[in-house]
């Protein structure tokens, strides 16, 4: 593992990232962005108030981050990352079956 690392970014790397981001997403002078969304869920059994949020519902937080040509989606609950998805995935929404 000691040989796997991220190199220190240089000015050229930042410029290349900004150029790729602008070409892909249409925003100049950016190297990435972040957005979050609360997704309503049914309360998991024995979870107490772990998934209760300030919106007065049970939810998970999906955090999407774009970096150059990649989109990373994080699922966050109780200040810990539950999963990282770098490929599009489909989650079943069965809230209407309650």
Jmol script that loads the backbone (N, CA, C; Angstrom):
load data "model"
ATOM      1  N   UNK A   1       0.812  -1.186   0.000  1.00  0.00           N
ATOM      2  CA  UNK A   1       0.000   0.000   0.000  1.00  0.00           C
ATOM      3  C   UNK A   1       0.862   1.259   0.000  1.00  0.00           C
ATOM      4  N   UNK A   2       2.097   1.156   0.462  1.00  0.00           N
ATOM      5  CA  UNK A   2       2.931   2.343   0.560  1.00  0.00           C
ATOM      6  C   UNK A   2       3.264   2.941  -0.807  1.00  0.00           C
ATOM      7  N   UNK A   3       3.116   2.173  -1.882  1.00  0.00           N
ATOM      8  CA  UNK A   3       3.450   2.678  -3.211  1.00  0.00           C
ATOM      9  C   UNK A   3       2.243   3.278  -3.924  1.00  0.00           C
ATOM     10  N   UNK A   4       1.074   3.188  -3.309  1.00  0.00           N
ATOM     11  CA  UNK A   4      -0.132   3.758  -3.903  1.00  0.00           C
ATOM     12  C   UNK A   4      -0.411   5.090  -3.206  1.00  0.00           C
ATOM     13  N   UNK A   5      -0.376   6.167  -3.961  1.00  0.00           N
ATOM     14  CA  UNK A   5      -0.606   7.480  -3.371  1.00  0.00           C
ATOM     15  C   UNK A   5      -1.075   8.433  -4.462  1.00  0.00           C
ATOM     16  N   UNK A   6      -1.618   9.544  -4.043  1.00  0.00           N
ATOM     17  CA  UNK A   6      -1.980  10.602  -4.970  1.00  0.00           C
ATOM     18  C   UNK A   6      -0.812  11.571  -5.055  1.00  0.00           C
ATOM     19  N   UNK A   7      -0.392  11.903  -6.262  1.00  0.00           N
ATOM     20  CA  UNK A   7       0.716  12.851  -6.378  1.00  0.00           C
ATOM     21  C   UNK A   7       0.272  14.249  -5.937  1.00  0.00           C
ATOM     22  N   UNK A   8       1.221  15.046  -5.515  1.00  0.00           N
ATOM     23  CA  UNK A   8       0.909  16.422  -5.142  1.00  0.00           C
ATOM     24  C   UNK A   8       0.463  17.166  -6.398  1.00  0.00           C
ATOM     25  N   UNK A   9      -0.710  17.817  -6.348  1.00  0.00           N
ATOM     26  CA  UNK A   9      -1.205  18.494  -7.545  1.00  0.00           C
ATOM     27  C   UNK A   9      -0.325  19.686  -7.922  1.00  0.00           C
ATOM     28  N   UNK A  10      -0.090  19.804  -9.204  1.00  0.00           N
ATOM     29  CA  UNK A  10       0.670  20.938  -9.730  1.00  0.00           C
ATOM     30  C   UNK A  10      -0.303  21.904 -10.390  1.00  0.00           C
ATOM     31  N   UNK A  11       0.188  23.058 -10.760  1.00  0.00           N
ATOM     32  CA  UNK A  11      -0.659  24.042 -11.433  1.00  0.00           C
ATOM     33  C   UNK A  11      -1.217  23.467 -12.738  1.00  0.00           C
ATOM     34  N   UNK A  12      -0.412  22.697 -13.462  1.00  0.00           N
ATOM     35  CA  UNK A  12      -0.875  22.089 -14.717  1.00  0.00           C
ATOM     36  C   UNK A  12      -1.993  21.077 -14.475  1.00  0.00           C
ATOM     37  N   UNK A  13      -1.883  20.304 -13.384  1.00  0.00           N
ATOM     38  CA  UNK A  13      -2.946  19.336 -13.061  1.00  0.00           C
ATOM     39  C   UNK A  13      -4.246  20.069 -12.775  1.00  0.00           C
ATOM     40  N   UNK A  14      -4.186  21.165 -11.979  1.00  0.00           N
ATOM     41  CA  UNK A  14      -5.398  21.929 -11.677  1.00  0.00           C
ATOM     42  C   UNK A  14      -6.002  22.517 -12.951  1.00  0.00           C
ATOM     43  N   UNK A  15      -5.156  23.050 -13.837  1.00  0.00           N
ATOM     44  CA  UNK A  15      -5.657  23.634 -15.088  1.00  0.00           C
ATOM     45  C   UNK A  15      -6.317  22.565 -15.956  1.00  0.00           C
ATOM     46  N   UNK A  16      -5.705  21.385 -16.021  1.00  0.00           N
ATOM     47  CA  UNK A  16      -6.284  20.291 -16.808  1.00  0.00           C
ATOM     48  C   UNK A  16      -7.629  19.860 -16.220  1.00  0.00           C
ATOM     49  N   UNK A  17      -7.712  19.762 -14.893  1.00  0.00           N
ATOM     50  CA  UNK A  17      -8.979  19.401 -14.241  1.00  0.00           C
ATOM     51  C   UNK A  17     -10.062  20.426 -14.558  1.00  0.00           C
ATOM     52  N   UNK A  18      -9.712  21.709 -14.459  1.00  0.00           N
ATOM     53  CA  UNK A  18     -10.681  22.767 -14.733  1.00  0.00           C
ATOM     54  C   UNK A  18     -11.138  22.730 -16.191  1.00  0.00           C
ATOM     55  N   UNK A  19     -10.211  22.470 -17.105  1.00  0.00           N
ATOM     56  CA  UNK A  19     -10.553  22.386 -18.529  1.00  0.00           C
ATOM     57  C   UNK A  19     -11.489  21.206 -18.801  1.00  0.00           C
ATOM     58  N   UNK A  20     -11.176  20.043 -18.230  1.00  0.00           N
ATOM     59  CA  UNK A  20     -12.032  18.863 -18.413  1.00  0.00           C
ATOM     60  C   UNK A  20     -13.412  19.090 -17.807  1.00  0.00           C
ATOM     61  N   UNK A  21     -13.456  19.731 -16.638  1.00  0.00           N
ATOM     62  CA  UNK A  21     -14.737  19.999 -15.989  1.00  0.00           C
ATOM     63  C   UNK A  21     -15.581  20.948 -16.835  1.00  0.00           C
ATOM     64  N   UNK A  22     -14.970  21.991 -17.365  1.00  0.00           N
ATOM     65  CA  UNK A  22     -15.712  22.929 -18.212  1.00  0.00           C
ATOM     66  C   UNK A  22     -16.204  22.250 -19.486  1.00  0.00           C
ATOM     67  N   UNK A  23     -15.369  21.423 -20.116  1.00  0.00           N
ATOM     68  CA  UNK A  23     -15.784  20.719 -21.332  1.00  0.00           C
ATOM     69  C   UNK A  23     -16.944  19.772 -21.061  1.00  0.00           C
ATOM     70  N   UNK A  24     -16.916  19.095 -19.939  1.00  0.00           N
ATOM     71  CA  UNK A  24     -17.941  18.093 -19.619  1.00  0.00           C
ATOM     72  C   UNK A  24     -19.226  18.723 -19.088  1.00  0.00           C
ATOM     73  N   UNK A  25     -19.092  19.671 -18.150  1.00  0.00           N
ATOM     74  CA  UNK A  25     -20.253  20.182 -17.427  1.00  0.00           C
ATOM     75  C   UNK A  25     -20.625  21.618 -17.776  1.00  0.00           C
ATOM     76  N   UNK A  26     -19.755  22.355 -18.474  1.00  0.00           N
ATOM     77  CA  UNK A  26     -20.083  23.709 -18.900  1.00  0.00           C
ATOM     78  C   UNK A  26     -19.860  24.790 -17.853  1.00  0.00           C
ATOM     79  N   UNK A  27     -19.096  24.489 -16.802  1.00  0.00           N
ATOM     80  CA  UNK A  27     -18.805  25.487 -15.778  1.00  0.00           C
ATOM     81  C   UNK A  27     -17.317  25.817 -15.820  1.00  0.00           C
ATOM     82  N   UNK A  28     -16.968  27.079 -16.110  1.00  0.00           N
ATOM     83  CA  UNK A  28     -15.551  27.443 -16.165  1.00  0.00           C
ATOM     84  C   UNK A  28     -14.949  27.608 -14.770  1.00  0.00           C
ATOM     85  N   UNK A  29     -13.647  27.426 -14.685  1.00  0.00           N
ATOM     86  CA  UNK A  29     -12.881  27.658 -13.457  1.00  0.00           C
ATOM     87  C   UNK A  29     -13.339  26.811 -12.276  1.00  0.00           C
ATOM     88  N   UNK A  30     -13.830  25.615 -12.536  1.00  0.00           N
ATOM     89  CA  UNK A  30     -14.247  24.689 -11.480  1.00  0.00           C
ATOM     90  C   UNK A  30     -13.492  23.378 -11.648  1.00  0.00           C
ATOM     91  N   UNK A  31     -13.279  22.690 -10.541  1.00  0.00           N
ATOM     92  CA  UNK A  31     -12.662  21.361 -10.617  1.00  0.00           C
ATOM     93  C   UNK A  31     -13.594  20.294 -10.064  1.00  0.00           C
ATOM     94  N   UNK A  32     -14.764  20.701  -9.548  1.00  0.00           N
ATOM     95  CA  UNK A  32     -15.718  19.743  -9.012  1.00  0.00           C
ATOM     96  C   UNK A  32     -16.864  20.462  -8.336  1.00  0.00           C
ATOM     97  N   UNK A  33     -17.859  19.689  -7.909  1.00  0.00           N
ATOM     98  CA  UNK A  33     -18.969  20.263  -7.152  1.00  0.00           C
ATOM     99  C   UNK A  33     -19.570  19.194  -6.242  1.00  0.00           C
ATOM    100  N   UNK A  34     -20.397  19.650  -5.297  1.00  0.00           N
ATOM    101  CA  UNK A  34     -21.016  18.764  -4.316  1.00  0.00           C
ATOM    102  C   UNK A  34     -22.473  19.172  -4.153  1.00  0.00           C
ATOM    103  N   UNK A  35     -23.357  18.191  -4.019  1.00  0.00           N
ATOM    104  CA  UNK A  35     -24.759  18.465  -3.717  1.00  0.00           C
ATOM    105  C   UNK A  35     -25.282  17.326  -2.853  1.00  0.00           C
ATOM    106  N   UNK A  36     -26.269  17.619  -2.018  1.00  0.00           N
ATOM    107  CA  UNK A  36     -26.851  16.612  -1.125  1.00  0.00           C
ATOM    108  C   UNK A  36     -28.362  16.595  -1.264  1.00  0.00           C
ATOM    109  N   UNK A  37     -28.943  15.452  -0.954  1.00  0.00           N
ATOM    110  CA  UNK A  37     -30.398  15.286  -1.021  1.00  0.00           C
ATOM    111  C   UNK A  37     -30.818  14.309   0.070  1.00  0.00           C
ATOM    112  N   UNK A  38     -31.844  14.684   0.839  1.00  0.00           N
ATOM    113  CA  UNK A  38     -32.439  13.748   1.798  1.00  0.00           C
ATOM    114  C   UNK A  38     -33.409  12.852   1.036  1.00  0.00           C
ATOM    115  N   UNK A  39     -33.277  11.554   1.195  1.00  0.00           N
ATOM    116  CA  UNK A  39     -34.172  10.594   0.552  1.00  0.00           C
ATOM    117  C   UNK A  39     -34.990   9.937   1.654  1.00  0.00           C
ATOM    118  N   UNK A  40     -36.306  10.083   1.573  1.00  0.00           N
ATOM    119  CA  UNK A  40     -37.198   9.539   2.594  1.00  0.00           C
ATOM    120  C   UNK A  40     -37.181   8.015   2.566  1.00  0.00           C
ATOM    121  N   UNK A  41     -37.097   7.412   3.755  1.00  0.00           N
ATOM    122  CA  UNK A  41     -37.088   5.952   3.883  1.00  0.00           C
ATOM    123  C   UNK A  41     -38.066   5.540   4.973  1.00  0.00           C
ATOM    124  N   UNK A  42     -38.418   4.252   5.001  1.00  0.00           N
ATOM    125  CA  UNK A  42     -39.140   3.697   6.141  1.00  0.00           C
ATOM    126  C   UNK A  42     -38.128   3.504   7.259  1.00  0.00           C
ATOM    127  N   UNK A  43     -38.537   3.724   8.496  1.00  0.00           N
ATOM    128  CA  UNK A  43     -37.623   3.564   9.624  1.00  0.00           C
ATOM    129  C   UNK A  43     -37.178   2.116   9.724  1.00  0.00           C
ATOM    130  N   UNK A  44     -35.880   1.859   9.670  1.00  0.00           N
ATOM    131  CA  UNK A  44     -35.391   0.491   9.842  1.00  0.00           C
ATOM    132  C   UNK A  44     -35.691  -0.011  11.256  1.00  0.00           C
ATOM    133  N   UNK A  45     -35.950  -1.293  11.392  1.00  0.00           N
ATOM    134  CA  UNK A  45     -36.224  -1.877  12.701  1.00  0.00           C
ATOM    135  C   UNK A  45     -35.070  -1.614  13.664  1.00  0.00           C
ATOM    136  N   UNK A  46     -35.415  -1.355  14.902  1.00  0.00           N
ATOM    137  CA  UNK A  46     -34.437  -1.152  15.981  1.00  0.00           C
ATOM    138  C   UNK A  46     -33.417  -0.055  15.691  1.00  0.00           C
ATOM    139  N   UNK A  47     -33.792   0.944  14.910  1.00  0.00           N
ATOM    140  CA  UNK A  47     -32.845   2.012  14.580  1.00  0.00           C
ATOM    141  C   UNK A  47     -33.013   3.233  15.471  1.00  0.00           C
ATOM    142  N   UNK A  48     -34.050   3.234  16.316  1.00  0.00           N
ATOM    143  CA  UNK A  48     -34.269   4.389  17.184  1.00  0.00           C
ATOM    144  C   UNK A  48     -34.445   5.647  16.362  1.00  0.00           C
ATOM    145  N   UNK A  49     -33.689   6.671  16.717  1.00  0.00           N
ATOM    146  CA  UNK A  49     -33.787   7.936  15.987  1.00  0.00           C
ATOM    147  C   UNK A  49     -32.608   8.146  15.042  1.00  0.00           C
ATOM    148  N   UNK A  50     -31.879   7.079  14.731  1.00  0.00           N
ATOM    149  CA  UNK A  50     -30.687   7.216  13.890  1.00  0.00           C
ATOM    150  C   UNK A  50     -30.962   7.848  12.535  1.00  0.00           C
ATOM    151  N   UNK A  51     -32.096   7.587  11.944  1.00  0.00           N
ATOM    152  CA  UNK A  51     -32.381   8.085  10.602  1.00  0.00           C
ATOM    153  C   UNK A  51     -33.346   9.269  10.618  1.00  0.00           C
ATOM    154  N   UNK A  52     -33.716   9.761  11.802  1.00  0.00           N
ATOM    155  CA  UNK A  52     -34.636  10.894  11.919  1.00  0.00           C
ATOM    156  C   UNK A  52     -33.862  12.169  11.624  1.00  0.00           C
ATOM    157  N   UNK A  53     -34.430  13.038  10.795  1.00  0.00           N
ATOM    158  CA  UNK A  53     -33.715  14.262  10.446  1.00  0.00           C
ATOM    159  C   UNK A  53     -34.537  15.493  10.800  1.00  0.00           C
ATOM    160  N   UNK A  54     -33.940  16.628  10.654  1.00  0.00           N
ATOM    161  CA  UNK A  54     -34.582  17.896  10.990  1.00  0.00           C
ATOM    162  C   UNK A  54     -35.796  18.195  10.114  1.00  0.00           C
ATOM    163  N   UNK A  55     -35.970  17.468   9.045  1.00  0.00           N
ATOM    164  CA  UNK A  55     -37.127  17.646   8.165  1.00  0.00           C
ATOM    165  C   UNK A  55     -38.344  16.893   8.686  1.00  0.00           C
ATOM    166  N   UNK A  56     -38.224  16.311   9.888  1.00  0.00           N
ATOM    167  CA  UNK A  56     -39.297  15.563  10.547  1.00  0.00           C
ATOM    168  C   UNK A  56     -39.720  14.343   9.736  1.00  0.00           C
ATOM    169  N   UNK A  57     -38.728  13.592   9.300  1.00  0.00           N
ATOM    170  CA  UNK A  57     -38.969  12.343   8.589  1.00  0.00           C
ATOM    171  C   UNK A  57     -37.722  11.473   8.721  1.00  0.00           C
ATOM    172  N   UNK A  58     -37.845  10.207   8.380  1.00  0.00           N
ATOM    173  CA  UNK A  58     -36.696   9.312   8.344  1.00  0.00           C
ATOM    174  C   UNK A  58     -36.077   9.417   6.959  1.00  0.00           C
ATOM    175  N   UNK A  59     -34.771   9.557   6.913  1.00  0.00           N
ATOM    176  CA  UNK A  59     -34.136   9.728   5.609  1.00  0.00           C
ATOM    177  C   UNK A  59     -32.676   9.301   5.650  1.00  0.00           C
ATOM    178  N   UNK A  60     -32.150   9.064   4.462  1.00  0.00           N
ATOM    179  CA  UNK A  60     -30.717   8.916   4.232  1.00  0.00           C
ATOM    180  C   UNK A  60     -30.275  10.152   3.464  1.00  0.00           C
ATOM    181  N   UNK A  61     -29.039  10.507   3.607  1.00  0.00           N
ATOM    182  CA  UNK A  61     -28.504  11.629   2.848  1.00  0.00           C
ATOM    183  C   UNK A  61     -27.664  11.072   1.709  1.00  0.00           C
ATOM    184  N   UNK A  62     -28.036  11.430   0.491  1.00  0.00           N
ATOM    185  CA  UNK A  62     -27.226  11.082  -0.677  1.00  0.00           C
ATOM    186  C   UNK A  62     -26.386  12.302  -1.011  1.00  0.00           C
ATOM    187  N   UNK A  63     -25.099  12.106  -1.106  1.00  0.00           N
ATOM    188  CA  UNK A  63     -24.204  13.195  -1.454  1.00  0.00           C
ATOM    189  C   UNK A  63     -23.554  12.846  -2.787  1.00  0.00           C
ATOM    190  N   UNK A  64     -23.742  13.715  -3.758  1.00  0.00           N
ATOM    191  CA  UNK A  64     -23.139  13.497  -5.074  1.00  0.00           C
ATOM    192  C   UNK A  64     -21.998  14.486  -5.248  1.00  0.00           C
ATOM    193  N   UNK A  65     -20.902  13.994  -5.732  1.00  0.00           N
ATOM    194  CA  UNK A  65     -19.746  14.844  -5.976  1.00  0.00           C
ATOM    195  C   UNK A  65     -19.215  14.542  -7.363  1.00  0.00           C
ATOM    196  N   UNK A  66     -19.044  15.580  -8.157  1.00  0.00           N
ATOM    197  CA  UNK A  66     -18.447  15.399  -9.476  1.00  0.00           C
ATOM    198  C   UNK A  66     -17.013  15.902  -9.433  1.00  0.00           C
ATOM    199  N   UNK A  67     -16.146  15.130 -10.044  1.00  0.00           N
ATOM    200  CA  UNK A  67     -14.737  15.491 -10.138  1.00  0.00           C
ATOM    201  C   UNK A  67     -14.339  15.219 -11.583  1.00  0.00           C
ATOM    202  N   UNK A  68     -14.047  16.256 -12.319  1.00  0.00           N
ATOM    203  CA  UNK A  68     -13.703  16.112 -13.738  1.00  0.00           C
ATOM    204  C   UNK A  68     -14.757  15.296 -14.474  1.00  0.00           C
ATOM    205  N   UNK A  69     -14.421  14.045 -14.776  1.00  0.00           N
ATOM    206  CA  UNK A  69     -15.300  13.207 -15.587  1.00  0.00           C
ATOM    207  C   UNK A  69     -16.028  12.163 -14.761  1.00  0.00           C
ATOM    208  N   UNK A  70     -15.917  12.202 -13.441  1.00  0.00           N
ATOM    209  CA  UNK A  70     -16.490  11.159 -12.601  1.00  0.00           C
ATOM    210  C   UNK A  70     -17.562  11.721 -11.681  1.00  0.00           C
ATOM    211  N   UNK A  71     -18.541  10.890 -11.367  1.00  0.00           N
ATOM    212  CA  UNK A  71     -19.555  11.241 -10.379  1.00  0.00           C
ATOM    213  C   UNK A  71     -19.480  10.200  -9.278  1.00  0.00           C
ATOM    214  N   UNK A  72     -19.288  10.644  -8.046  1.00  0.00           N
ATOM    215  CA  UNK A  72     -19.273   9.757  -6.889  1.00  0.00           C
ATOM    216  C   UNK A  72     -20.529  10.025  -6.079  1.00  0.00           C
ATOM    217  N   UNK A  73     -21.197   8.981  -5.646  1.00  0.00           N
ATOM    218  CA  UNK A  73     -22.381   9.139  -4.816  1.00  0.00           C
ATOM    219  C   UNK A  73     -22.109   8.472  -3.481  1.00  0.00           C
ATOM    220  N   UNK A  74     -22.249   9.226  -2.401  1.00  0.00           N
ATOM    221  CA  UNK A  74     -22.053   8.707  -1.058  1.00  0.00           C
ATOM    222  C   UNK A  74     -23.403   8.583  -0.373  1.00  0.00           C
ATOM    223  N   UNK A  75     -23.600   7.535   0.397  1.00  0.00           N
ATOM    224  CA  UNK A  75     -24.785   7.406   1.236  1.00  0.00           C
ATOM    225  C   UNK A  75     -24.310   7.619   2.662  1.00  0.00           C
ATOM    226  N   UNK A  76     -24.844   8.650   3.313  1.00  0.00           N
ATOM    227  CA  UNK A  76     -24.367   9.048   4.631  1.00  0.00           C
ATOM    228  C   UNK A  76     -25.470   8.873   5.662  1.00  0.00           C
ATOM    229  N   UNK A  77     -25.133   8.297   6.808  1.00  0.00           N
ATOM    230  CA  UNK A  77     -26.076   8.160   7.911  1.00  0.00           C
ATOM    231  C   UNK A  77     -25.319   8.264   9.220  1.00  0.00           C
ATOM    232  N   UNK A  78     -25.828   9.081  10.130  1.00  0.00           N
ATOM    233  CA  UNK A  78     -25.215   9.239  11.452  1.00  0.00           C
ATOM    234  C   UNK A  78     -23.722   9.511  11.365  1.00  0.00           C
ATOM    235  N   UNK A  79     -23.364  10.438  10.519  1.00  0.00           N
ATOM    236  CA  UNK A  79     -21.981  10.902  10.400  1.00  0.00           C
ATOM    237  C   UNK A  79     -21.001   9.825   9.947  1.00  0.00           C
ATOM    238  N   UNK A  80     -21.479   8.789   9.289  1.00  0.00           N
ATOM    239  CA  UNK A  80     -20.562   7.798   8.733  1.00  0.00           C
ATOM    240  C   UNK A  80     -20.979   7.508   7.299  1.00  0.00           C
ATOM    241  N   UNK A  81     -20.024   7.184   6.476  1.00  0.00           N
ATOM    242  CA  UNK A  81     -20.307   6.866   5.082  1.00  0.00           C
ATOM    243  C   UNK A  81     -20.691   5.403   5.003  1.00  0.00           C
ATOM    244  N   UNK A  82     -21.891   5.125   4.464  1.00  0.00           N
ATOM    245  CA  UNK A  82     -22.386   3.753   4.373  1.00  0.00           C
ATOM    246  C   UNK A  82     -21.983   3.094   3.070  1.00  0.00           C
ATOM    247  N   UNK A  83     -21.715   3.871   2.047  1.00  0.00           N
ATOM    248  CA  UNK A  83     -21.340   3.282   0.774  1.00  0.00           C
ATOM    249  C   UNK A  83     -20.903   4.342  -0.210  1.00  0.00           C
ATOM    250  N   UNK A  84     -20.077   3.964  -1.130  1.00  0.00           N
ATOM    251  CA  UNK A  84     -19.625   4.852  -2.190  1.00  0.00           C
ATOM    252  C   UNK A  84     -19.916   4.158  -3.505  1.00  0.00           C
ATOM    253  N   UNK A  85     -20.605   4.852  -4.382  1.00  0.00           N
ATOM    254  CA  UNK A  85     -20.992   4.272  -5.665  1.00  0.00           C
ATOM    255  C   UNK A  85     -20.426   5.137  -6.773  1.00  0.00           C
ATOM    256  N   UNK A  86     -19.610   4.570  -7.623  1.00  0.00           N
ATOM    257  CA  UNK A  86     -19.057   5.338  -8.729  1.00  0.00           C
ATOM    258  C   UNK A  86     -19.691   4.951 -10.060  1.00  0.00           C
ATOM    259  N   UNK A  87     -20.587   3.976 -10.028  1.00  0.00           N
ATOM    260  CA  UNK A  87     -21.324   3.587 -11.223  1.00  0.00           C
ATOM    261  C   UNK A  87     -22.807   3.819 -10.956  1.00  0.00           C
ATOM    262  N   UNK A  88     -23.567   4.175 -11.990  1.00  0.00           N
ATOM    263  CA  UNK A  88     -25.002   4.364 -11.762  1.00  0.00           C
ATOM    264  C   UNK A  88     -25.639   3.086 -11.232  1.00  0.00           C
ATOM    265  N   UNK A  89     -26.465   3.240 -10.223  1.00  0.00           N
ATOM    266  CA  UNK A  89     -27.170   2.100  -9.652  1.00  0.00           C
ATOM    267  C   UNK A  89     -28.623   2.489  -9.439  1.00  0.00           C
ATOM    268  N   UNK A  90     -29.482   1.512  -9.395  1.00  0.00           N
ATOM    269  CA  UNK A  90     -30.900   1.754  -9.171  1.00  0.00           C
ATOM    270  C   UNK A  90     -31.283   1.198  -7.819  1.00  0.00           C
ATOM    271  N   UNK A  91     -31.975   2.009  -7.047  1.00  0.00           N
ATOM    272  CA  UNK A  91     -32.480   1.557  -5.760  1.00  0.00           C
ATOM    273  C   UNK A  91     -33.990   1.470  -5.844  1.00  0.00           C
ATOM    274  N   UNK A  92     -34.549   0.418  -5.286  1.00  0.00           N
ATOM    275  CA  UNK A  92     -35.991   0.229  -5.327  1.00  0.00           C
ATOM    276  C   UNK A  92     -36.662   1.174  -4.344  1.00  0.00           C
ATOM    277  N   UNK A  93     -37.707   1.838  -4.796  1.00  0.00           N
ATOM    278  CA  UNK A  93     -38.497   2.716  -3.939  1.00  0.00           C
ATOM    279  C   UNK A  93     -39.819   2.020  -3.679  1.00  0.00           C
ATOM    280  N   UNK A  94     -39.990   1.496  -2.465  1.00  0.00           N
ATOM    281  CA  UNK A  94     -41.235   0.798  -2.148  1.00  0.00           C
ATOM    282  C   UNK A  94     -42.066   1.571  -1.130  1.00  0.00           C
ATOM    283  N   UNK A  95     -41.884   2.898  -1.061  1.00  0.00           N
ATOM    284  CA  UNK A  95     -42.636   3.697  -0.096  1.00  0.00           C
ATOM    285  C   UNK A  95     -44.136   3.649  -0.360  1.00  0.00           C
ATOM    286  N   UNK A  96     -44.538   3.446  -1.598  1.00  0.00           N
ATOM    287  CA  UNK A  96     -45.960   3.391  -1.915  1.00  0.00           C
ATOM    288  C   UNK A  96     -46.592   2.069  -1.510  1.00  0.00           C
ATOM    289  N   UNK A  97     -45.791   1.096  -1.088  1.00  0.00           N
ATOM    290  CA  UNK A  97     -46.312  -0.212  -0.697  1.00  0.00           C
ATOM    291  C   UNK A  97     -46.534  -0.315   0.809  1.00  0.00           C
ATOM    292  N   UNK A  98     -46.408   0.777   1.516  1.00  0.00           N
ATOM    293  CA  UNK A  98     -46.557   0.756   2.978  1.00  0.00           C
ATOM    294  C   UNK A  98     -47.975   0.375   3.367  1.00  0.00           C
TER     295      UNK A  98
END
end "model"
wireframe off; spacefill off
backbone 0.3
color backbone group
